């Protein structure tokens, strides 16, 4: 038999803030989670799986309207027509307390109770699925300890939405340990909540499939579910099943060997060519570019972020063939000369370096700068201030951080000009 284990689908997740980029593929961003889920259902039907497990966070919270629920019902109807049952567990994002709107689901969808653990049996396959949905979004009790004993001679699957142990990047909902899961005697643990794919062990199998579709730059690389093959003796294979439609990538470009902005741009273009050639044509690519390295062009890049971004987008247009979007360009280069080397020059630039080095400790200078800059920042729309870290730092009175950030680029530019 075969079954699909998915989790963290986050249907209609808003992909916060991304659609505000004027050059963003807004429609694709809006529908990415739905398109990925449709691909998942397509795979389930094509593979003729025996059932599907969804281990929490099907939704991203309560619906704005019923469209999200209607979409899910339609996809479940397709599985129902194909004779594929679905076993659905709610996690922290779609807990009973989070959902103010609900619909009656098709008869092939079986939802785990939120009041206590329950078991669904598939008699003809000899499969027992044990689980408990979240009643409250912030469920911090150990749910696994109360799961029932395994059904003897059957394939027992534990379905659980949990941070497990050691996942500091995720809220510690329904915490438990690998040892506790192993002690239950189940053959497979279908976990959710952690968005990165992970097979933590195979005796028994303990698996996070990862989320179905990357939603931001912290969720890079391929995303999807897992396809599990098993028989009466247990689980034999767990294979990744990629269904995402948009992939996030971080491209680091070493500008160390560049001497002009044009050379940096060409390096970015070469990095884009490599990325596109190694990517499937069916995936749209969302890319963050980080310009790095000690380079002679550091001073030329200073204060030219808008031009650099325009150049990078031009390369994306030339190379990406309408399937590559530049989410952000970060200039993280460093000057060739160290602070000590600049001071050793014994010229006006060295004097400026000494002044800038002491400026963050000069309370009078900081107060004067803060007063002058606040007059400018107070005239800027608040949403723009919140979107630009430097403006927010000025508004917060943290001018010292601005000085430390700006000084290397300013000095490098002056040194180049001299």
Backbone torsions as a table, in degrees:
resi	resn	phi	psi	omega
1	UNK	NA	162.6	178.1
2	UNK	-135.3	144.3	172.3
3	UNK	-143.1	158.0	177.7
4	UNK	-105.4	134.8	175.6
5	UNK	-115.7	116.4	179.0
6	UNK	-127.7	164.0	178.0
7	UNK	-163.6	165.7	171.1
8	UNK	52.1	55.4	-178.9
9	UNK	-82.1	-35.0	175.6
10	UNK	50.6	53.5	-179.2
11	UNK	-52.8	131.2	178.2
12	UNK	61.8	27.0	171.0
13	UNK	-54.2	135.2	-171.6
14	UNK	-71.5	-8.5	-176.3
15	UNK	48.9	60.1	-166.3
16	UNK	-48.9	127.5	171.5
17	UNK	81.6	-18.9	-172.2
18	UNK	-71.2	-36.1	-178.1
19	UNK	-69.8	-9.2	178.8
20	UNK	-78.9	-14.9	174.2
21	UNK	-66.7	127.7	-174.7
22	UNK	-66.7	-23.6	-179.1
23	UNK	-104.3	11.9	-177.9
24	UNK	-76.4	149.0	174.0
25	UNK	-76.5	75.7	-168.1
26	UNK	-57.9	-43.4	-177.0
27	UNK	-65.1	-41.9	178.8
28	UNK	-64.0	-40.8	179.1
29	UNK	-63.8	-37.4	-178.5
30	UNK	-68.9	-33.3	-172.6
31	UNK	-106.7	3.9	-172.7
32	UNK	-58.5	-44.6	-177.5
33	UNK	-67.2	-36.1	177.2
34	UNK	-68.0	-45.2	-178.4
35	UNK	-61.9	-40.0	178.1
36	UNK	-64.0	-40.2	-179.7
37	UNK	-67.7	-39.0	175.2
38	UNK	-60.5	-40.7	176.4
39	UNK	-61.7	-38.1	178.8
40	UNK	-63.0	-45.3	178.9
41	UNK	-63.7	-40.3	176.1
42	UNK	-57.1	-45.0	-179.6
43	UNK	-63.9	-41.2	179.8
44	UNK	-60.7	-41.8	179.9
45	UNK	-71.0	-43.6	-179.9
46	UNK	-63.4	-38.9	-179.5
47	UNK	-81.2	-9.7	-177.4
48	UNK	51.9	49.7	-179.3
49	UNK	-66.9	158.3	-178.7
50	UNK	-82.0	-28.4	176.3
51	UNK	-166.8	170.7	177.9
52	UNK	-129.2	142.8	176.1
53	UNK	-117.7	130.9	174.3
54	UNK	-118.6	111.5	-170.3
55	UNK	-96.8	51.3	170.5
56	UNK	101.7	153.6	179.6
57	UNK	57.1	46.0	168.9
58	UNK	-61.3	-43.1	178.9
59	UNK	-103.1	167.8	-179.6
60	UNK	-102.5	14.1	-174.1
61	UNK	128.9	-175.4	-177.2
62	UNK	-62.6	149.7	-175.7
63	UNK	-77.5	146.8	172.3
64	UNK	-69.5	-36.1	174.9
65	UNK	-148.3	-171.1	-175.3
66	UNK	-84.6	-0.1	-177.2
67	UNK	-60.0	-38.7	179.3
68	UNK	-62.2	-45.8	178.5
69	UNK	-64.9	-39.2	178.5
70	UNK	-63.0	-40.8	177.8
71	UNK	-61.2	-46.7	-179.3
72	UNK	-62.9	-42.2	178.4
73	UNK	-60.7	-39.7	179.4
74	UNK	-62.8	-44.3	179.9
75	UNK	-67.4	-37.9	176.9
76	UNK	-67.3	-32.3	175.9
77	UNK	-63.1	-36.4	176.2
78	UNK	-62.7	-42.5	178.7
79	UNK	-68.6	-36.9	178.5
80	UNK	-61.4	-42.9	178.4
81	UNK	-62.4	-32.2	179.4
82	UNK	-85.0	-0.9	179.1
83	UNK	75.1	30.7	-177.8
84	UNK	-110.2	112.2	176.5
85	UNK	-76.0	154.8	-179.6
86	UNK	-127.4	133.7	179.8
87	UNK	-113.5	111.8	-168.4
88	UNK	-111.8	128.0	176.1
89	UNK	-118.6	137.5	179.7
90	UNK	-93.5	139.7	179.9
91	UNK	-108.6	-154.9	-174.7
92	UNK	-70.1	-30.9	-179.0
93	UNK	-80.4	-25.4	-179.5
94	UNK	-123.2	28.9	175.8
95	UNK	-59.9	160.6	179.7
96	UNK	-53.7	-37.4	-177.6
97	UNK	-71.9	-19.8	-177.0
98	UNK	-87.7	-22.3	-171.0
99	UNK	-100.9	117.2	177.1
100	UNK	-99.3	-11.8	178.0
101	UNK	-123.9	141.9	179.2
102	UNK	-147.0	158.2	174.9
103	UNK	-131.1	153.1	172.1
104	UNK	-70.5	127.0	-174.9
105	UNK	-90.2	157.5	177.1
106	UNK	-55.7	157.1	-172.8
107	UNK	-65.9	-14.8	179.6
108	UNK	-84.5	-4.7	-178.4
109	UNK	-98.0	121.8	-178.1
110	UNK	-116.0	119.7	-173.8
111	UNK	-102.7	130.1	177.8
112	UNK	-69.5	137.0	-178.7
113	UNK	-64.3	147.5	178.4
114	UNK	-95.9	-10.9	-176.9
115	UNK	-85.0	-34.0	-179.2
116	UNK	-159.0	161.1	178.1
117	UNK	-62.6	144.4	176.8
118	UNK	-136.3	165.6	-176.9
119	UNK	-126.6	131.9	171.7
120	UNK	-107.9	131.5	-179.1
121	UNK	-111.1	135.8	171.5
122	UNK	-110.6	93.6	-170.1
123	UNK	-57.7	-44.9	-174.4
124	UNK	-68.1	-18.4	179.3
125	UNK	-104.4	-14.1	-174.9
126	UNK	68.1	42.7	-178.4
127	UNK	-120.0	134.3	174.6
128	UNK	-121.7	125.7	179.3
129	UNK	-110.8	123.6	-176.8
130	UNK	-113.3	136.2	178.6
131	UNK	-172.3	170.1	175.9
132	UNK	-147.4	125.1	177.2
133	UNK	-74.1	162.1	174.6
134	UNK	-77.9	133.5	171.7
135	UNK	-88.3	-41.0	177.6
136	UNK	-113.1	145.2	179.8
137	UNK	-58.8	-45.6	-179.6
138	UNK	-92.0	69.7	178.7
139	UNK	-89.4	108.9	-175.3
140	UNK	-110.2	4.2	177.0
141	UNK	-83.3	158.1	177.8
142	UNK	-79.8	104.4	-178.2
143	UNK	-78.5	-31.7	-172.3
144	UNK	-61.6	-32.2	-175.0
145	UNK	-63.6	-24.1	-177.8
146	UNK	-97.1	4.0	178.2
147	UNK	-66.0	147.7	-174.6
148	UNK	-71.6	165.8	176.9
149	UNK	-66.2	153.5	-179.9
150	UNK	-67.1	152.8	174.7
151	UNK	-80.8	119.7	-175.1
152	UNK	-58.9	135.8	175.4
153	UNK	78.8	-0.5	-179.9
154	UNK	-108.6	163.7	169.6
155	UNK	-81.7	114.0	-179.2
156	UNK	-99.7	127.9	-178.2
157	UNK	-118.9	122.4	174.8
158	UNK	-94.3	126.7	179.2
159	UNK	-110.0	122.5	-170.5
160	UNK	-150.5	134.4	173.9
161	UNK	-100.5	113.5	-170.3
162	UNK	-155.3	151.0	172.4
163	UNK	-80.7	-16.1	-173.7
164	UNK	55.6	-165.2	-178.4
165	UNK	-95.5	140.6	172.2
166	UNK	85.7	2.7	178.4
167	UNK	-94.9	78.6	-174.2
168	UNK	-68.0	-21.4	-177.6
169	UNK	-80.0	-5.6	179.6
170	UNK	-122.6	147.0	178.4
171	UNK	-58.3	140.7	-172.8
172	UNK	-81.2	63.3	177.7
173	UNK	-84.2	141.5	179.2
174	UNK	44.1	54.5	-175.0
175	UNK	-66.2	146.1	175.7
176	UNK	-162.6	176.8	-178.3
177	UNK	-116.8	160.7	175.3
178	UNK	-59.9	-37.7	-179.2
179	UNK	-62.2	-39.1	179.3
180	UNK	-66.7	-39.7	178.9
181	UNK	-66.3	-43.7	179.7
182	UNK	-61.1	-40.1	-176.3
183	UNK	-65.5	-18.9	-179.5
184	UNK	-67.6	-25.7	179.2
185	UNK	83.6	14.4	176.6
186	UNK	-78.5	160.2	178.3
187	UNK	-89.3	-22.0	-177.0
188	UNK	-151.9	134.5	173.6
189	UNK	-110.9	114.7	178.1
190	UNK	-94.3	99.7	-174.2
191	UNK	-99.1	161.4	173.2
192	UNK	-144.2	172.6	176.1
193	UNK	108.3	-44.8	176.8
194	UNK	-82.5	125.5	-171.4
195	UNK	-83.2	-6.8	177.5
196	UNK	-95.8	136.1	177.1
197	UNK	-63.0	136.3	178.2
198	UNK	-159.1	131.3	168.3
199	UNK	-104.5	104.3	-171.5
200	UNK	-79.7	-28.6	173.9
201	UNK	-168.5	166.8	-178.2
202	UNK	-124.3	13.5	176.8
203	UNK	-145.6	80.8	-2.1
204	UNK	-77.9	172.6	176.0
205	UNK	-71.6	129.7	175.5
206	UNK	-128.9	113.3	-166.0
207	UNK	-133.2	131.0	163.2
208	UNK	-102.1	119.2	179.3
209	UNK	-75.0	-15.9	-171.5
210	UNK	83.0	169.8	-179.7
211	UNK	-79.0	160.5	-171.2
212	UNK	-74.5	-33.2	-176.9
213	UNK	-144.6	124.3	175.3
214	UNK	-60.6	136.4	-174.3
215	UNK	-111.7	-12.1	179.8
216	UNK	-161.7	179.3	-170.6
217	UNK	-67.2	-16.2	177.1
218	UNK	-82.7	-1.6	178.7
219	UNK	-121.1	68.0	-175.7
220	UNK	-83.5	163.4	173.6
221	UNK	82.5	-179.8	-176.6
222	UNK	-66.5	146.3	-177.7
223	UNK	-135.4	156.3	178.5
224	UNK	167.9	-142.1	-177.5
225	UNK	-127.4	-165.0	173.7
226	UNK	-129.4	146.7	176.2
227	UNK	-107.6	120.4	-173.6
228	UNK	-110.2	130.1	175.8
229	UNK	-109.9	135.5	-176.0
230	UNK	-153.2	167.3	170.1
231	UNK	-144.4	-163.9	-175.3
232	UNK	-65.5	-16.4	179.2
233	UNK	-88.3	-11.1	179.1
234	UNK	131.4	-169.8	-179.0
235	UNK	-81.2	136.0	-179.2
236	UNK	-110.5	-43.6	-179.0
237	UNK	-137.6	147.7	174.0
238	UNK	-130.7	109.8	-175.2
239	UNK	-114.0	143.5	176.8
240	UNK	-72.9	144.4	-178.7
241	UNK	-127.2	104.2	-174.8
242	UNK	-87.7	125.1	-177.6
243	UNK	-130.5	1.6	-176.9
244	UNK	-67.6	156.4	-178.6
245	UNK	-112.3	-21.2	179.5
246	UNK	-131.4	131.1	-178.8
247	UNK	-118.8	137.8	-179.9
248	UNK	-96.2	136.8	-179.9
249	UNK	-137.0	145.3	169.8
250	UNK	-107.9	121.9	-179.6
251	UNK	-110.6	112.6	176.7
252	UNK	-92.6	123.4	-179.3
253	UNK	-114.3	118.1	179.0
254	UNK	-82.5	111.3	-179.3
255	UNK	-93.5	15.7	-175.3
256	UNK	-58.2	-33.9	-177.8
257	UNK	-93.8	5.6	-176.7
258	UNK	-92.1	146.9	178.5
259	UNK	-121.3	-8.4	178.1
260	UNK	-140.4	163.1	176.8
261	UNK	-62.2	-38.6	179.3
262	UNK	-58.6	-40.0	179.3
263	UNK	-66.5	-37.9	176.9
264	UNK	-62.8	-44.2	-179.6
265	UNK	-61.4	-41.4	179.1
266	UNK	-65.1	-35.5	176.9
267	UNK	-64.1	-39.6	177.1
268	UNK	-63.7	-42.9	178.6
269	UNK	-59.6	-40.5	178.1
270	UNK	-65.2	-38.8	177.7
271	UNK	-65.1	-39.0	177.4
272	UNK	-64.4	-42.1	179.3
273	UNK	-59.8	-42.5	179.3
274	UNK	-64.8	-41.0	-179.5
275	UNK	-64.7	-47.3	-177.6
276	UNK	-64.8	-40.8	-178.3
277	UNK	-67.8	-24.3	-179.7
278	UNK	-99.2	10.4	-177.5
279	UNK	-117.5	146.5	177.5
280	UNK	-65.5	141.8	-178.2
281	UNK	-66.8	-17.7	-177.1
282	UNK	-83.4	-5.5	-178.3
283	UNK	-106.2	132.8	170.4
284	UNK	-79.9	143.1	-174.6
285	UNK	-113.7	125.1	174.3
286	UNK	-109.2	122.2	-166.7
287	UNK	-125.3	134.8	167.1
288	UNK	-105.3	128.5	-179.0
289	UNK	-104.4	125.7	175.4
290	UNK	-112.3	114.3	175.6
291	UNK	-87.2	122.7	-171.7
292	UNK	-130.2	172.3	171.8
293	UNK	100.2	156.2	172.4
294	UNK	-78.2	123.5	-171.3
295	UNK	-147.9	150.0	177.5
296	UNK	-68.6	-16.0	-177.0
297	UNK	-91.3	2.0	-177.7
298	UNK	-55.3	-44.7	-180.0
299	UNK	-65.6	-36.2	179.7
300	UNK	-68.1	-29.0	179.6
301	UNK	-77.5	-21.3	-174.8
302	UNK	-60.7	126.6	176.2
303	UNK	75.3	8.9	-176.8
304	UNK	-119.5	33.7	-176.3
305	UNK	-57.7	-41.3	-178.3
306	UNK	-65.4	-42.1	178.7
307	UNK	-66.4	-42.6	179.9
308	UNK	-60.6	-44.7	178.7
309	UNK	-60.9	-42.3	179.3
310	UNK	-61.1	-41.0	178.8
311	UNK	-64.9	-42.0	-179.6
312	UNK	-65.4	-41.3	177.4
313	UNK	-63.0	-36.5	176.6
314	UNK	-60.8	-41.3	177.2
315	UNK	-65.2	-39.3	179.0
316	UNK	-62.9	-40.4	179.6
317	UNK	-65.2	-38.1	-177.8
318	UNK	-72.9	-34.5	-173.6
319	UNK	-98.0	-35.2	-167.9
320	UNK	-84.0	-11.3	176.6
321	UNK	51.0	51.6	175.2
322	UNK	63.5	22.2	175.2
323	UNK	-133.5	22.6	179.4
324	UNK	-133.2	120.9	179.1
325	UNK	-117.1	132.7	177.6
326	UNK	-89.6	107.5	-178.2
327	UNK	-72.1	-41.5	-178.3
328	UNK	-162.6	151.2	172.5
329	UNK	-120.3	124.1	178.7
330	UNK	-112.6	128.1	176.7
331	UNK	-96.5	105.8	-176.7
332	UNK	-121.8	27.8	179.5
333	UNK	-75.0	168.3	178.3
334	UNK	-130.7	151.8	177.8
335	UNK	-70.1	155.5	178.3
336	UNK	-67.3	-38.3	-177.6
337	UNK	-84.8	136.4	175.0
338	UNK	-79.1	168.7	177.6
339	UNK	-57.3	-42.4	-178.8
340	UNK	-63.3	-39.6	-179.8
341	UNK	-68.6	-35.2	178.5
342	UNK	-67.7	-44.7	-179.9
343	UNK	-62.8	-34.8	-178.8
344	UNK	-68.1	-12.1	-179.7
345	UNK	-67.5	-26.2	-180.0
346	UNK	54.5	46.2	176.9
347	UNK	-132.8	-169.1	-177.3
348	UNK	-62.1	-34.5	179.4
349	UNK	-68.3	-37.2	176.3
350	UNK	-64.2	-40.5	178.2
351	UNK	-62.5	-40.9	179.2
352	UNK	-65.4	-38.3	177.5
353	UNK	-59.9	-44.3	179.7
354	UNK	-63.0	-41.3	179.4
355	UNK	-63.4	-45.2	-178.7
356	UNK	-68.4	-31.8	177.4
357	UNK	-63.5	-37.6	-177.1
358	UNK	-89.0	-14.3	-174.5
359	UNK	-57.8	-42.9	-178.6
360	UNK	-61.3	-17.3	178.6
361	UNK	-99.9	-2.8	-178.1
362	UNK	-91.1	96.5	-174.2
363	UNK	-62.8	-35.5	179.1
364	UNK	-66.0	-44.4	178.9
365	UNK	-65.0	-42.6	-179.9
366	UNK	-63.1	-40.2	179.5
367	UNK	-64.6	-41.3	179.5
368	UNK	-65.9	-44.1	178.8
369	UNK	-63.7	-42.7	-179.7
370	UNK	-60.1	-44.2	-179.8
371	UNK	-62.1	-44.3	-178.3
372	UNK	-67.2	-44.6	-176.3
373	UNK	-72.2	-33.3	179.1
374	UNK	-63.2	-33.0	178.4
375	UNK	-61.6	-34.4	177.8
376	UNK	-77.6	-45.9	-175.5
377	UNK	-65.7	-33.8	-178.9
378	UNK	-65.5	-16.1	178.2
379	UNK	-91.4	-6.2	-177.4
380	UNK	-89.8	139.5	177.1
381	UNK	-54.9	141.0	-173.4
382	UNK	-61.5	-35.3	-179.9
383	UNK	-66.6	-32.4	177.1
384	UNK	-71.5	-39.3	177.7
385	UNK	-60.4	-44.6	-178.7
386	UNK	-68.2	-24.0	-178.5
387	UNK	-84.6	-18.3	-177.2
388	UNK	-114.9	111.3	-174.8
389	UNK	-55.2	-37.8	-177.9
390	UNK	-65.4	-40.9	178.3
391	UNK	-67.1	-38.9	178.0
392	UNK	-64.5	-38.0	179.1
393	UNK	-63.7	-40.3	177.2
394	UNK	-64.3	-44.0	179.7
395	UNK	-62.1	-32.6	179.2
396	UNK	-83.7	-2.2	-179.5
397	UNK	80.7	16.4	-177.4
398	UNK	-99.1	61.7	-177.8
399	UNK	-71.1	-28.3	179.3
400	UNK	-57.6	-39.0	179.3
401	UNK	-65.5	-37.0	177.7
402	UNK	-62.3	-44.9	179.4
403	UNK	-59.7	-43.8	-179.6
404	UNK	-66.5	-33.0	-179.6
405	UNK	-75.2	-41.2	-172.6
406	UNK	-81.7	-33.1	-171.4
407	UNK	-52.8	-50.1	-177.5
408	UNK	-58.6	-42.2	-179.6
409	UNK	-67.8	-42.8	178.8
410	UNK	-60.2	-47.4	-179.7
411	UNK	-64.2	-40.4	179.5
412	UNK	-64.1	-39.9	179.4
413	UNK	-65.5	-44.3	179.4
414	UNK	-64.9	-40.0	179.9
415	UNK	-63.7	-38.5	179.0
416	UNK	-66.7	-41.7	-178.1
417	UNK	-67.1	-29.8	-178.6
418	UNK	-80.6	NA	NA
